[in-house]
Amino acid sequence: MHKDHVRLVEVLSKELEEGNLAIFAGAGFSRDAGLVDWKTLLKPIADDLDLDVEKEWDLVTLAQYHTNENQTNRAKLNQLLVTEFSTNVAPTENHRILARLPIETYWTTNYDKVIETAIEGSGKVADVKYTVKQLATTRSNRDAVVYKMHGDATHASEAVLIRDDYERYHIEMQPFITALSGDLVSKTFLFVGFSFADPNLEYILSRVRIHYGRDQRQHHCILRRAKQNDNESRADFEYRQRKEQLFAGELLRVGIKTTYVDEFPEITAILKAIEDKHKRRTIFISGAAHDYSPWGQAESERFVYELSREISKEKFRVISGFGLGVGSAVISGVLEQTIMNGGRLDGDQLVLRPFPQTQSGHRSLADLWREYRETMLDHAGIALFLFGNKLVDGEVVESNGMRQEFEIARGKGIFVIPVGITGSISQKLWEEVIDAFDPDVHPHGKAILKLLQELGEKGKNLDDAKHITLKILKLV
């Protein structure tokens, strides 16, 4: 990844963890979902006016021309919005990544429903606002607010589309201007798929800049770098490059720093890196123990308790299935650390998912447990494996559930850390990880491999394992 992309990932990841990240999505962000851009949408309108849409740069005025020619009737424009943007299309990978992240605020000038569809597809509740009156109501248990500042395709007659609509916006839609101005002051925005040609956003950004001057919050946008077109002269290309540089300077003047990509798939890579970094702050602890040999129950429980407490102290979130002989110590460690810090225990520190023990319904427990494990691991970026045995018909056997969790974690690309010296199935998982580990895949691969090897070495005790595990977590 380019160093500018790495820096952007670091900045946005920090804002995400602090609950400050917001998204502003333009038409370009929905194009890969199969929706049209403005030029394609308005081509029939331009044709009716005997104009070439490729030669028109002010498409808002083009839409106004059509309305003027039809004595203020915009029925054809409204129908185009309904036809092109009311259809249900599948969200793109970029939409799905953002929907999985804990982002609570989305702004868009788009008329489609792709953003809210992606949010709801991730199991969240989207509170959509596209009229002034909707701003005064709150959807129960919402996870994110989607502000559609130009309206929704299902209410095309009220959508902001022509020059008249833009000129009346600061009067009729003033609450949206106030809300966006407030978010621009209090949150850090990432602008994606946006050309910055919208006069409403330009007006709002200028007002924020005037109020805050050099103290304005810095936002970020991702744009594709200018590329030389076929049959384009070198002089014309260099001219566009110069304008690109000047435009980046103008965006910086209103508080928006530009990061360039050469191709659009690089945007997906940046968003995926942010998601991976976020998930690495959540650790799934897999463990089960009926027999604690060779360490003994008291020493083993103390190890799990202290490890969980230190993990929580480092601001990681813990997910646990409340495994036999391990779950209680995990809870105690996280709970004590949270109370010591004067906080309260919630989903930001610990997520407990005890497994159902009786079948109620048509699905078998084995199927339910498999899906349960898939769901838990969807939220984790690192998985720890401790001990791993259970009692079956009076005999201690390896935990097949932990084996399943290990395979699911590897399938999802989660970084797995079996603590080999805890024995049972964790010892076997450790051997598999050491055999398969490729240090060239990770930025600190060689250091991580050395520490992983120490987790299964003879002569290491549980206290050593605790310190080694914490070092690995910080490197990963």
TANORSUL-V580300 format. One record per pair of residues at least 12 apart in sequence whose C-alpha atoms are under 7 Angstrom apart, sorted by the first residue. I is the first residue (numbers start at 0). GAP is how many residues later the second one is. D is the distance in whole Angstrom. If there is no record, write none. Layout:
((I GAP D) (I GAP D))
This chain:
((3 255 7) (4 265 7) (8 261 6) (8 264 7) (8 265 6) (12 261 6) (12 265 7) (14 173 7) (19 167 5) (19 168 6) (20 82 6) (20 166 6) (20 167 5) (20 168 6) (21 81 6) (21 82 7) (21 83 5) (21 84 6) (21 165 6) (21 166 6) (21 167 5) (21 168 6) (22 82 7) (22 83 5) (22 84 6) (22 166 5) (22 167 5) (22 168 6) (23 82 6) (23 83 5) (23 84 5) (23 165 7) (23 166 6) (23 167 5) (23 168 6) (24 82 6) (24 83 5) (24 166 6) (24 167 5) (24 168 6) (24 169 6) (25 82 6) (25 83 6) (25 84 6) (25 166 6) (25 167 5) (25 168 4) (26 83 6) (26 166 6) (26 167 6) (27 165 4) (27 166 6) (28 163 6) (28 164 4) (31 60 7) (32 56 6) (32 57 6) (32 58 6) (32 59 6) (34 49 7) (34 50 7) (38 14 6) (44 21 7) (59 101 7) (59 102 5) (59 103 6) (60 101 7) (60 102 6) (62 99 5) (63 98 5) (63 99 6) (77 78 5) (77 79 6) (80 72 6) (80 75 6) (81 71 5) (81 72 6) (81 74 6) (84 26 6) (84 27 5) (84 68 6) (85 26 6) (85 67 6) (85 68 6) (88 25 7) (90 23 6) (90 27 6) (93 174 6) (94 20 6) (94 23 6) (95 22 6) (96 174 7) (96 175 7) (96 178 7) (98 19 6) (98 20 5) (98 23 6) (99 22 6) (100 174 7) (102 41 7) (103 39 6) (103 40 4) (103 41 6) (104 39 6) (104 40 5) (104 41 6) (105 39 6) (105 40 5) (105 41 6) (106 39 6) (106 40 5) (106 41 6) (107 39 6) (107 40 5) (107 41 6) (108 39 6) (108 40 6) (108 41 5) (109 38 7) (109 40 7) (110 39 7) (110 40 6) (110 41 4) (110 42 5) (111 40 7) (111 41 6) (123 19 6) (124 16 7) (124 17 5) (124 18 5) (124 19 7) (125 16 6) (125 17 6) (125 18 5) (125 19 6) (125 20 7) (126 12 6) (126 15 6) (126 17 6) (126 18 5) (126 19 6) (127 17 6) (127 18 5) (127 19 6) (128 17 6) (128 18 5) (128 19 6) (129 17 6) (129 18 5) (129 19 6) (129 21 5) (129 22 6) (130 20 7) (131 41 6) (131 43 7) (148 27 7) (165 34 7) (176 27 7) (180 23 6) (180 27 7) (184 32 6) (187 30 7) (187 31 5) (188 30 5) (188 31 6) (189 29 6) (189 30 5) (189 31 5) (190 29 6) (190 30 4) (190 31 7) (191 29 6) (191 30 6) (204 49 6) (205 48 7) (208 45 6) (215 39 6) (216 38 6) (217 37 5) (217 38 6) (217 39 7) (218 36 6) (218 37 5) (218 38 6) (219 36 5) (219 37 5) (219 38 6) (220 35 7) (220 36 6) (220 37 5) (220 38 6) (221 36 6) (221 37 5) (221 38 6) (222 35 7) (222 36 6) (222 37 5) (222 38 6) (223 36 5) (223 37 5) (223 38 6) (223 39 6) (223 40 7) (224 35 6) (224 36 6) (224 37 5) (225 15 6) (275 105 7) (278 100 6) (278 101 5) (278 102 4) (279 100 7) (279 101 4) (279 102 6) (280 35 5) (280 36 6) (280 100 7) (281 34 6) (281 35 5) (281 36 6) (281 98 5) (281 99 6) (281 100 7) (282 33 7) (282 34 6) (282 35 5) (282 36 6) (282 97 6) (282 98 6) (282 99 5) (282 100 6) (283 34 6) (283 35 5) (283 36 6) (283 93 7) (283 96 6) (283 98 6) (283 99 5) (283 100 6) (284 34 6) (284 35 5) (284 98 6) (284 99 5) (284 100 6) (285 34 7) (285 98 6) (285 99 5) (285 100 6) (285 116 6) (286 36 6) (286 39 6) (286 98 6) (286 99 5) (286 100 6) (286 101 6) (286 115 7) (287 35 5) (287 36 5) (287 37 6) (287 38 6) (287 99 6) (287 100 5) (287 101 6) (287 102 7) (288 35 6) (288 36 5) (288 37 7) (288 98 6) (288 99 6) (288 100 5) (288 101 6) (289 35 6) (289 99 6) (289 100 5) (289 101 6) (290 98 7) (300 25 7) (300 28 6) (302 159 6) (302 160 7) (303 22 7) (303 25 6) (303 26 6) (304 24 5) (304 25 5) (304 27 6) (304 28 5) (305 27 6) (306 159 6) (307 22 5) (307 25 5) (307 26 6) (308 24 4) (308 25 5) (308 28 6) (311 22 6) (311 25 7) (311 37 7) (312 24 6) (316 31 6) (316 32 5) (316 33 6) (317 31 6) (317 32 5) (317 33 6) (318 31 6) (318 32 5) (318 33 6) (319 31 6) (319 32 5) (319 33 6) (320 31 6) (320 32 5) (320 33 5) (320 34 7) (321 30 7) (321 31 7) (321 32 5) (354 14 7) (372 32 6) (373 34 7) (376 32 7) (380 33 5) (380 34 6) (381 32 5) (381 33 5) (381 34 6) (382 31 7) (382 32 6) (382 33 5) (382 34 6) (383 32 6) (383 33 5) (383 34 6) (384 32 6) (384 33 4) (384 34 6) (384 41 6) (385 32 6) (385 33 6) (385 36 6) (385 40 6) (386 35 5) (386 36 5) (386 37 5) (386 38 7) (386 39 5) (387 14 6) (387 36 5) (387 37 5) (387 38 6) (388 35 6) (388 36 7) (397 26 6) (397 27 6) (398 26 7) (417 12 5) (418 36 5) (418 37 7) (419 35 6) (419 36 4) (420 34 6) (420 35 5) (429 26 7) (433 19 7) (443 31 7) (447 24 6) (450 17 6) (450 21 7))
